[in-house]
Amino acid sequence: MADGDIRRGPGRLGVPSDASVILSDVPGSFTWKVLHERHPALIQKVRDATPYDPDRLRALDLLLGEITEGVIGPLRGATHDRDLWESWDRGHLGRRWDDAPFLWAESYFYRKLLAAVGYFDPGPWWGVDPFEPFKQAELFGGAVDDELRALDGFSALSPGEQAQALTLKALWGNRADLGFLISAGGSGLDVRVPGLVADDSALVWSMIDDLSAAGASPAGDGSPAGGGPAAGDGSPTGGASAAGGRSSAGGASPAGGRSSRVCLVADNAGNELLPDLVLIDHLLHARGVEEVVLHVKPSPYYVSDAMMADVVACLRRMSAAGGRAGEIGGRLREAMGSGRLLVRAHAFACAPLPYEEMPGDLREDFASASLTIMKGDLNYRRLVGDRYWPPTTPFAVATEYFPGPVAALRTLKSEVVVGLEAGTVTALEASGKPWRVSGTHGLIQARS
Ligand SMILES: O=P(O)(O)OC[C@@]1(O)O[C@H](CO)[C@@H](O)[C@@H]1O
């Protein structure tokens, strides 16, 4: 494929021709720095965090050499996902890392890092998560203690305030991104800007309320469960048992034949996954949603991306915290046991491709959901396409291909953005701040 073709990417309905695919080939640019500064720093951190043997250390050195001076090399040896990666290659093997799409190059880097540490190889390093030390430190840090304790005051909020608080916790939890923090350095991220650059939260909650209203109340008393962020029961402890929610919502078909089912596509573990789980509990327990499917990564990815092991660790952490956090953790365990909370780890979750290219089974999963909530920056890039979109391109146009209602909760940590008002773009540009990539700004976007 010629360079021009890589930039243009596959054609898309409704995509302006100037929305070129983001590469990393401009020295000093944000994407170039991710490949040339963040990834080498991460290799060093991984080396320091785990006492690897000489073979693993040599492999990490080779990877460092490849990403700094070499071209994109193939996966070596017999690996379980060779066929997958062959199908995901778009002619980038053998090219310079900088010349592949940024999304492709980053994803493949994480796969090669797992190869270097022997994560998939039979032997002593099989299944040893190179990012586990960082995730553990975060999960057992004081910030998580504070967040879990804060749940105790939650029931004092009005239902509308609860809806707002849950959404914002889940949104800003996305700042807990250990890969991004490597670039941010010891001082951490700059202070967040509270006003969102786009805020479709009212639409999100009205979609959720539609689901609830189509069934009976989660309390099983026949009263409507939703009514917007400011209506309904809303209390995480005030609803019915799991069985009550299931029977009430199960008979209805709120969205043209869809069942009351929400997919949440998780991003980071720890301080992001915890509020996601609290939100899920709220949907199941207080909003009458029948079933939630939580999508996680099948293997370590982008440092802190959540896997099944992280879901289990968060539930244990909640239970151990006691109080309201413990209650929520207990209900979520029950929901997992009864099948109302399903966890999926689809291979495509670690694919270097936009969701537009998702396989049929994943498409069906999202198509059968009344709402899919995409968390985080990488999911956003994959949802709308990792391109230099004109920022006023409507979110609905960029997600037109998606097989069902979809919402995005994201802090801005990369260059792509759509769905902004022209005035908002003007004001953000006038600020002179790196608002697209600093992790200080957030958005909630949705289309029904
Ligand atoms: O998906 P997340 O955790 O919100 O962010 C992933 C991320 O750290 O990686 C990319 C740059 O390397 C950006 O999309 C973003 O900064």
The ligand as a Tripos MOL2 file, in Angstrom:
@<TRIPOS>MOLECULE
LIG
   16    16     1     0     0
SMALL
NO_CHARGES

@<TRIPOS>ATOM
      1 O1         -7.6100    4.4140   26.4250 O.co2     1 LIG1
      2 P1         -7.0470    5.2740   27.4940 P.3       1 LIG1
      3 O2         -6.5160    4.4730   28.6340 O.co2     1 LIG1
      4 O3         -7.9890    6.3320   27.9450 O.co2     1 LIG1
      5 O4         -5.8160    6.0620   26.8690 O.3       1 LIG1
      6 C1         -4.8410    5.4150   26.1000 C.3       1 LIG1
      7 C2         -3.7160    6.3490   25.8410 C.3       1 LIG1
      8 O5         -2.9200    6.4770   26.9740 O.3       1 LIG1
      9 O6         -2.9640    5.8500   24.8030 O.3       1 LIG1
     10 C3         -2.9630    6.7160   23.6790 C.3       1 LIG1
     11 C4         -1.7100    7.3820   23.4580 C.3       1 LIG1
     12 O7         -0.7210    6.4820   23.6680 O.3       1 LIG1
     13 C5         -3.9990    7.7070   23.8870 C.3       1 LIG1
     14 O8         -5.1400    7.2510   23.2610 O.3       1 LIG1
     15 C6         -4.1810    7.7040   25.3680 C.3       1 LIG1
     16 O9         -3.3570    8.6640   25.8680 O.3       1 LIG1
@<TRIPOS>BOND
     1     1     2 2
     2     2     3 1
     3     2     4 1
     4     2     5 1
     5     5     6 1
     6     6     7 1
     7     7     8 1
     8     7     9 1
     9     7    15 1
    10     9    10 1
    11    10    11 1
    12    10    13 1
    13    11    12 1
    14    13    14 1
    15    13    15 1
    16    15    16 1
@<TRIPOS>SUBSTRUCTURE
     1 LIG1         1 GROUP 0 **** ****
